[in-house]
Amino acid sequence: MSNVRANLWKLYTYKFISEFWLIVPVLIPYYMSHGLSSTQVFTIQATFALAVLLFEVPTGYLADVAGRKTTLVIGSIAMPLGLAVYAFTGTFWTFILAEVLIAVANSMRSGSDSALIYDTLLQLKDEARYKKFEGRAFFFTRIGTASSSVLGGLAALLSLHLPFYINIVTCTLMFPMAIALVEPERSKLQAKNPLLDILKVAKFCFTHGELRRPILYGSLVQSTCIIAVWASFLYFRELGISIGLFGLLFALFQLAGAFGARQSHAVVRAVGLRKALALPLLIGLLFLALGSFRSLLALPLIILIAFLWNIQYPIVLDLLNRRIDSEVRATALSVSAMAGSLSYVILAPIFGTLVDVFSLSIAFLVLGGYFLVYGLIALTSILRHLREEPA
């Protein structure tokens, strides 16, 4: 039992390392230094989102069949390989390959880590505290991203390649953490027809309202907030902020997200589940505000978006985990993540086109309006369902 309990701190460490991204604040300048056009840059990022979309559910199914530890080990190998391709090559197509490898690594981790946390707590008969542990785990990932973004900006002052070299080393530490994990006792999914099994789980998720509603709500928040991350760098540029400060501002964004995830459990206890679920609707208003005026005074609004985004994440995961059988948990959670990826693949090019054809302000206004309309419909449906549940 003690070996299983140790999964919690090992997974915290694994998540921290997997999100320790020095390269994010310097990625756009790195592309430009290799002569890539803006079209190629956004094509590379779209390829990553598409690869995640394609791999998300199959890797979740693999986790349910072969074990969550197995997929986490595979992910710990693919991640440094992708970074190595980035660091030691310099063409459009090799960068595409790098993003595909990193997408495989993320897909192997997505769903598997959360499923392993929940099943560990289930074996310890402590699953009621899942939101607290998931929020704490998400806190560690955001702390990792925040601290690494500052370090990445400083390292880039010496060389644009240096953040990639350091990241290769840090990501190799994921492997010993994954190897040290212990699979909790559970009923494993028996593989018969993988494609048919995956389709059955996906159909189950989207035909059962208690799963479909939080999945669609979570996909809205996930996809629009990822767009906001990249759009924030455009906003910084329009304000004339030095590229050297991008890492620090991105770190503040991640710290706000870490604090939001860390306080998610406390927020639910303080205001109740329904009000906690409604809080992310404020993100739509923040998008509208960013589209309405351009000022340094708006920077705290971007930080607030991160806070609200990450309050929502553990809550939605908890709603899903309570309604999913253990043997298909990773597959179902991957279906949920896939919905977010699909939403991003659709929305991101539209947002980019609005920026090119009109302006960043117009793009934010459209995104905010879409968020509020879709969010209100999805949230109303969830709350109506929650009222039907026994206390």
C-alpha positions as CSV (number, residue, x, y, z in Angstrom):
1,M,0.0,0.0,0.0
2,S,2.9,2.4,0.8
3,N,4.4,1.8,-2.6
4,V,1.1,2.8,-4.3
5,R,0.9,5.9,-2.1
6,A,4.3,6.9,-3.4
7,N,2.7,7.3,-6.8
8,L,1.4,10.7,-5.8
9,W,4.7,12.4,-5.3
10,K,6.3,10.6,-8.2
11,L,3.5,11.8,-10.5
12,Y,3.8,15.4,-9.1
13,T,7.5,15.2,-10.1
14,Y,6.7,13.7,-13.5
15,K,4.2,16.4,-14.2
16,F,6.6,19.2,-13.0
17,I,9.3,18.0,-15.4
18,S,7.0,17.4,-18.3
19,E,5.8,21.0,-18.1
20,F,9.3,22.5,-17.4
21,W,9.4,24.3,-20.8
22,L,12.3,26.6,-21.3
23,I,11.6,26.8,-25.0
24,V,8.1,28.3,-25.1
25,P,9.0,32.0,-24.7
26,V,11.8,31.7,-27.3
27,L,10.1,29.4,-29.8
28,I,8.8,32.1,-32.2
29,P,12.3,33.9,-32.3
30,Y,13.9,30.4,-32.8
31,Y,11.6,29.8,-35.8
32,M,12.4,33.2,-37.3
33,S,16.2,32.7,-36.8
34,H,15.9,29.7,-39.1
35,G,14.2,31.7,-41.8
36,L,10.6,30.4,-41.3
37,S,7.7,32.4,-42.5
38,S,4.7,33.2,-40.4
39,T,2.6,30.7,-42.4
40,Q,5.1,28.0,-41.7
41,V,5.2,28.9,-38.0
42,F,1.4,28.5,-37.6
43,T,1.5,25.4,-39.8
44,I,3.9,23.8,-37.3
45,Q,1.7,24.6,-34.4
46,A,-1.4,23.4,-36.2
47,T,0.4,20.1,-36.9
48,F,1.1,19.7,-33.2
49,A,-2.6,20.2,-32.4
50,L,-3.7,17.8,-35.2
51,A,-1.2,15.2,-34.0
52,V,-2.5,15.4,-30.5
53,L,-6.0,15.1,-31.8
54,L,-5.1,11.9,-33.7
55,F,-3.0,10.3,-30.9
56,E,-5.1,11.3,-27.9
57,V,-7.7,8.5,-27.8
58,P,-5.5,5.6,-29.1
59,T,-2.9,6.3,-26.4
60,G,-5.6,6.5,-23.8
61,Y,-6.9,3.1,-24.9
62,L,-3.3,1.8,-24.8
63,A,-3.1,3.0,-21.2
64,D,-6.2,1.1,-20.3
65,V,-5.0,-2.1,-22.0
66,A,-1.3,-2.1,-21.4
67,G,-1.1,0.0,-18.2
68,R,-0.8,3.7,-17.4
69,K,2.8,3.2,-16.4
70,T,3.7,1.8,-19.8
71,T,2.4,4.9,-21.7
72,L,4.0,7.3,-19.3
73,V,7.4,5.5,-19.9
74,I,6.9,5.8,-23.7
75,G,6.1,9.5,-23.3
76,S,9.2,10.0,-21.2
77,I,11.3,8.7,-24.2
78,A,9.5,10.5,-27.0
79,M,9.7,14.0,-25.3
80,P,13.5,14.4,-25.2
81,L,13.7,12.9,-28.7
82,G,11.4,15.6,-30.0
83,L,13.5,18.3,-28.3
84,A,16.7,16.8,-29.7
85,V,15.3,17.1,-33.3
86,Y,14.5,20.7,-32.6
87,A,17.9,21.4,-31.1
88,F,20.1,19.7,-33.8
89,T,18.1,20.5,-37.0
90,G,16.8,23.7,-38.5
91,T,14.3,23.1,-41.3
92,F,10.5,23.4,-41.6
93,W,10.0,19.6,-42.0
94,T,12.3,18.6,-39.2
95,F,10.4,21.0,-36.9
96,I,7.2,19.3,-38.0
97,L,8.8,16.0,-37.0
98,A,9.8,17.4,-33.6
99,E,6.3,18.6,-32.9
100,V,4.8,15.2,-33.8
101,L,7.2,13.5,-31.4
102,I,6.3,16.0,-28.6
103,A,2.6,15.4,-29.5
104,V,3.1,11.7,-29.0
105,A,4.7,12.3,-25.6
106,N,1.9,14.6,-24.5
107,S,-0.7,12.1,-25.7
108,M,0.9,9.3,-23.8
109,R,0.8,11.4,-20.7
110,S,-2.6,12.9,-21.2
111,G,-5.3,11.0,-19.4
112,S,-2.8,8.4,-18.1
113,D,-1.4,10.6,-15.3
114,S,-4.9,11.7,-14.1
115,A,-6.2,8.1,-14.3
116,L,-3.3,6.8,-12.3
117,I,-3.8,9.5,-9.6
118,Y,-7.5,8.6,-9.3
119,D,-7.0,4.8,-9.3
120,T,-4.2,5.3,-6.7
121,L,-6.6,7.2,-4.5
122,L,-9.3,4.6,-5.2
123,Q,-7.1,1.8,-3.9
124,L,-6.2,4.0,-0.9
125,K,-10.0,4.6,-0.4
126,D,-9.3,8.3,-0.6
127,E,-10.9,9.1,-3.9
128,A,-13.1,11.8,-2.3
129,R,-10.0,14.0,-2.2
130,Y,-9.2,13.7,-5.9
131,K,-10.0,17.3,-6.7
132,K,-7.5,18.4,-4.1
133,F,-4.7,16.0,-5.4
134,E,-5.4,16.9,-9.1
135,G,-5.3,20.6,-8.2
136,R,-2.1,20.1,-6.4
137,A,-0.6,18.1,-9.3
138,F,-1.7,20.9,-11.7
139,F,-0.1,23.4,-9.4
140,F,3.2,21.6,-9.8
141,T,2.9,21.7,-13.6
142,R,2.2,25.4,-13.7
143,I,5.1,26.1,-11.3
144,G,7.4,24.1,-13.6
145,T,6.3,26.1,-16.6
146,A,6.5,29.4,-14.8
147,S,10.0,28.9,-13.4
148,S,11.3,27.4,-16.7
149,S,10.0,30.3,-18.8
150,V,12.1,32.8,-16.9
151,L,15.1,30.5,-17.1
152,G,14.5,30.0,-20.8
153,G,14.4,33.8,-21.5
154,L,17.7,34.3,-19.6
155,A,19.3,31.3,-21.4
156,A,18.3,32.7,-24.8
157,L,20.4,35.8,-24.1
158,L,23.4,33.5,-24.5
159,S,22.1,31.4,-27.3
160,L,18.7,30.6,-28.8
161,H,19.8,26.9,-28.8
162,L,20.6,26.8,-25.1
163,P,17.0,26.5,-23.8
164,F,16.6,23.4,-26.1
165,Y,19.8,21.8,-24.8
166,I,18.7,22.3,-21.2
167,N,15.2,21.0,-21.9
168,I,16.7,17.8,-23.3
169,V,18.5,17.1,-20.1
170,T,15.5,17.9,-17.8
171,C,13.1,15.8,-19.9
172,T,15.3,12.7,-19.5
173,L,14.5,12.9,-15.8
174,M,10.9,11.9,-16.6
175,F,12.1,8.3,-17.4
176,P,13.2,7.3,-13.9
177,M,10.0,8.8,-12.4
178,A,7.9,6.8,-14.8
179,I,9.8,3.5,-14.2
180,A,9.4,3.9,-10.5
181,L,5.5,4.1,-10.6
182,V,3.4,1.2,-9.4
183,E,0.2,0.2,-11.2
184,P,-2.8,0.3,-8.7
185,E,-5.0,-2.7,-8.6
186,R,-7.8,-2.4,-11.1
187,S,-9.8,-4.3,-13.7
188,K,-7.9,-3.9,-17.0
189,L,-9.7,-3.5,-20.3
190,Q,-9.3,-6.6,-22.4
191,A,-8.3,-5.7,-25.9
192,K,-10.5,-7.4,-28.5
193,N,-11.0,-5.0,-31.3
194,P,-9.1,-1.8,-30.5
195,L,-10.8,0.5,-33.0
196,L,-14.2,-0.8,-32.1
197,D,-13.4,-0.5,-28.3
198,I,-12.3,3.1,-28.8
199,L,-15.4,4.0,-30.8
200,K,-17.6,2.5,-28.1
201,V,-16.0,4.6,-25.4
202,A,-16.2,7.7,-27.5
203,K,-19.8,7.0,-28.3
204,F,-20.5,6.4,-24.6
205,C,-18.9,9.7,-23.7
206,F,-20.9,11.8,-26.1
207,T,-24.3,10.0,-25.8
208,H,-24.4,10.2,-22.0
209,G,-25.2,13.7,-20.9
210,E,-23.4,13.4,-17.6
211,L,-20.1,13.0,-19.5
212,R,-20.9,15.0,-22.7
213,R,-21.8,18.2,-20.8
214,P,-18.6,18.7,-18.8
215,I,-16.5,17.4,-21.8
216,L,-17.9,20.1,-24.1
217,Y,-17.7,22.8,-21.4
218,G,-14.1,21.8,-20.6
219,S,-13.2,21.8,-24.3
220,L,-14.4,25.4,-24.7
221,V,-12.3,26.6,-21.8
222,Q,-9.2,24.6,-22.9
223,S,-9.2,25.6,-26.5
224,T,-9.9,29.3,-26.1
225,C,-7.4,29.7,-23.3
226,I,-4.6,28.0,-25.3
227,I,-5.4,30.5,-28.1
228,A,-5.2,33.3,-25.5
229,V,-1.7,32.1,-24.5
230,W,-0.3,32.6,-28.0
231,A,-2.4,35.7,-28.6
232,S,-1.0,37.2,-25.5
233,F,2.5,37.4,-27.2
234,L,0.9,39.3,-30.0
235,Y,-0.7,41.6,-27.5
236,F,2.7,42.2,-25.8
237,R,4.2,43.0,-29.1
238,E,1.5,45.5,-30.0
239,L,2.2,47.2,-26.6
240,G,5.9,47.5,-27.5
241,I,7.0,45.2,-24.7
242,S,10.6,43.9,-25.1
243,I,10.9,40.2,-26.1
244,G,13.3,39.9,-23.1
245,L,10.2,40.3,-20.8
246,F,8.1,37.7,-22.6
247,G,9.5,34.9,-20.4
248,L,8.7,36.8,-17.2
249,L,5.2,37.6,-18.3
250,F,4.6,34.1,-19.4
251,A,5.9,33.0,-16.0
252,L,3.3,35.2,-14.2
253,F,0.6,33.6,-16.4
254,Q,1.7,30.1,-15.3
255,L,2.0,31.1,-11.7
256,A,-1.6,32.4,-11.8
257,G,-2.7,29.1,-13.3
258,A,-0.8,27.2,-10.7
259,F,-2.5,29.2,-7.9
260,G,-5.9,28.7,-9.6
261,A,-5.4,24.9,-9.8
262,R,-4.1,24.8,-6.2
263,Q,-7.2,26.6,-4.9
264,S,-9.7,24.8,-7.0
265,H,-10.7,22.5,-4.2
266,A,-11.0,25.4,-1.7
267,V,-13.1,27.4,-4.1
268,V,-15.6,24.6,-4.5
269,R,-15.8,24.3,-0.7
270,A,-16.2,28.0,-0.3
271,V,-18.8,28.9,-2.9
272,G,-20.2,25.5,-3.9
273,L,-19.8,23.4,-7.1
274,R,-22.3,25.3,-9.2
275,K,-20.8,28.7,-8.6
276,A,-17.3,27.3,-9.1
277,L,-18.3,25.9,-12.5
278,A,-19.8,29.4,-13.4
279,L,-16.6,31.3,-12.6
280,P,-14.9,30.5,-16.0
281,L,-17.6,32.5,-17.8
282,L,-15.7,35.6,-16.7
283,I,-13.1,34.5,-19.2
284,G,-15.4,35.6,-22.0
285,L,-15.8,39.0,-20.5
286,L,-12.0,39.3,-20.2
287,F,-11.6,38.4,-23.9
288,L,-14.1,41.3,-24.7
289,A,-12.1,43.6,-22.5
290,L,-8.8,42.8,-24.2
291,G,-10.5,43.4,-27.6
292,S,-11.9,46.7,-26.4
293,F,-8.7,48.5,-25.3
294,R,-4.9,48.1,-25.6
295,S,-3.0,49.2,-22.5
296,L,-0.4,48.0,-20.1
297,L,-3.2,48.1,-17.5
298,A,-4.8,45.2,-19.3
299,L,-1.9,42.8,-18.5
300,P,-3.5,41.7,-15.2
301,L,-6.6,40.6,-17.2
302,I,-4.4,38.1,-19.1
303,I,-3.1,36.8,-15.7
304,L,-6.7,36.5,-14.5
305,I,-7.6,34.3,-17.5
306,A,-4.9,31.8,-16.4
307,F,-6.3,31.8,-12.9
308,L,-9.9,31.1,-14.0
309,W,-8.8,28.5,-16.6
310,N,-7.0,26.4,-14.0
311,I,-9.7,26.6,-11.4
312,Q,-12.0,24.9,-13.8
313,Y,-9.7,22.0,-14.9
314,P,-9.7,19.8,-11.7
315,I,-13.4,20.4,-11.3
316,V,-14.3,19.1,-14.7
317,L,-11.9,16.1,-14.3
318,D,-13.5,15.2,-11.0
319,L,-17.0,15.3,-12.6
320,L,-15.8,12.9,-15.3
321,N,-13.8,10.6,-13.1
322,R,-16.8,10.0,-10.8
323,R,-18.8,8.8,-13.8
324,I,-16.2,6.6,-15.5
325,D,-15.4,3.0,-14.8
326,S,-11.7,2.3,-14.0
327,E,-11.1,0.0,-16.9
328,V,-11.8,2.7,-19.5
329,R,-10.8,5.7,-17.4
330,A,-7.8,6.8,-19.5
331,T,-9.6,6.3,-22.8
332,A,-12.5,8.4,-21.6
333,L,-10.3,11.1,-20.3
334,S,-8.4,11.1,-23.6
335,V,-11.7,11.5,-25.4
336,S,-12.3,14.6,-23.3
337,A,-8.8,16.0,-24.1
338,M,-9.4,15.1,-27.8
339,A,-12.6,17.3,-27.7
340,G,-10.4,20.2,-26.5
341,S,-7.8,19.6,-29.3
342,L,-10.5,19.4,-32.0
343,S,-12.0,22.7,-30.8
344,Y,-8.5,24.3,-30.9
345,V,-7.7,23.0,-34.4
346,I,-11.0,24.6,-35.6
347,L,-10.8,27.9,-33.6
348,A,-7.1,28.7,-33.8
349,P,-6.9,29.2,-37.6
350,I,-10.1,31.3,-37.5
351,F,-8.7,33.5,-34.8
352,G,-5.4,33.9,-36.8
353,T,-7.4,34.8,-39.9
354,L,-9.3,37.4,-38.0
355,V,-6.1,38.9,-36.8
356,D,-4.6,39.0,-40.3
357,V,-7.7,40.3,-42.1
358,F,-9.0,42.7,-39.4
359,S,-7.0,43.1,-36.1
360,L,-6.1,41.4,-32.8
361,S,-8.8,43.5,-31.2
362,I,-11.6,42.2,-33.5
363,A,-10.3,38.6,-33.0
364,F,-10.6,39.0,-29.2
365,L,-14.1,40.4,-29.4
366,V,-15.3,37.6,-31.6
367,L,-13.6,35.0,-29.3
368,G,-15.3,36.6,-26.3
369,G,-18.7,36.6,-27.8
370,Y,-18.3,33.0,-28.9
371,F,-17.1,32.0,-25.4
372,L,-20.1,33.6,-23.6
373,V,-22.8,32.2,-25.9
374,Y,-21.3,28.6,-26.0
375,G,-20.4,28.8,-22.3
376,L,-23.8,29.9,-21.1
377,I,-25.5,27.1,-23.1
378,A,-23.1,24.4,-21.8
379,L,-23.1,25.6,-18.2
380,T,-26.9,25.8,-18.1
381,S,-27.1,22.2,-19.2
382,I,-24.6,21.1,-16.6
383,L,-26.3,22.9,-13.8
384,R,-29.7,21.6,-14.7
385,H,-28.2,18.0,-14.6
386,L,-26.5,18.7,-11.2
387,R,-29.8,19.8,-9.7
388,E,-31.2,16.4,-10.6
389,E,-28.5,14.6,-8.6
390,P,-28.9,13.6,-5.0
391,A,-26.8,15.6,-2.5
